Amino acid sequence: MREFLVEITTTVPEGTAQDEVDRRRAAEAVRARELAAAGHLARLWRPVGELRSIGVWRAADEDELREKVLGTLPLRPWMTLAVTALEPHPNDPGRAEGTT
């Protein structure tokens, strides 16, 4: 699987009932755990003081990422995404010895 850096900004539409927001957020947490268990969600951060997320996600390609991974998130209709495909850097200190 390829890795992608994904920046997610979620904006709840004006007039949305709080119970709908709560329901979707709870479902989002469940789905995120499922995607992590399946190897699609590697890491997820929230910048201090901001209502956005930055994560490392995995999928075969960007189409799969957008449609079959991120597209399954309950909050997806309220999300704006910035997706950047990543590739290993030769100087990455996290790379295992002897890999190319």
N, C-alpha and C positions, 0 to 999 in steps of 0.2 A: 504494500500500500504506500502511496505517496503521502507526504505531510503537507499541511496547509496551515498558515497563520490566518486566523479568522477573528476579525473585530466585529462585535455585535452590539448594536445600540437598539434597545427595545423602548418603544414609545407606545404607551397604552392610549388607545383612541379616547378622545373626550366623550364623556357620557357613558362609558363602560361601567357596568355595575361592579361594585367591589367583590361580590361573591363570584363573578365571572373571572376577575383578575386572580383571586385566591385559588380558584379551581385550576386555572391554567398554570399558575406558578407551581402548585403542588404536582400537577401532571408533568411539568417541565423537569422537576427534580427527579421524578421516577424515570423519565425518558433519558435524561443525562446519565443516570447510573447504568441503564441498559446499554447505551451507546459506548460508555466507558468499558463495560464488561465485554462488549463485542470488538473492542480495539479501535473504535472510531474516535473517541474523545481521549486524548492523551493527557492534556493539562488544561486548566482553566483558571484565569485570574480576573480580578476586578480592580482597576486602578483606584487608588485611594480617593474618596470623595466624588467618584463618578458613577453614573448609572449605565455603564457599558461593560462588556466582557471582552477579554482577549484570550484566545485559546489556540492550542495546537490540536488539530483534527486530522484524521487519516481516512483516506478513501482511495479507490483505484484511480480515479481521475476527478476533475472538478465537477463534471456533470453528475457523477454519483454523489459527490459531497453535497452539492446543492439540492439534488432531488431526493435521494434515498437516505441521506443522513440529516442534514440541516432541515430539509423539507418535512421531516417527521416530528420536529419540535412543536409542542403545543403553542408556544409563543411566536412561532415563525411568521404568522401574518402581521405581527406587530414589529418585526425586526427589520433593521437595515443592516446589510452585511458588506464587509470589505474582505475579500478573499485574496490571499497571496500564496501562490505555490512556492514550496521550499525545496531546496536540494542540499545535500551535505556540503559543508565547506571543508576544504582540505586542512584548515587550521583549527577545526572545532575540537576543543579539549575533551568533549564528551564522546568523541568517536572511539570505538574499540581499537586497540592496537592491531595492526596487520590487516585492516579492512581498506577497501579502495573506494 
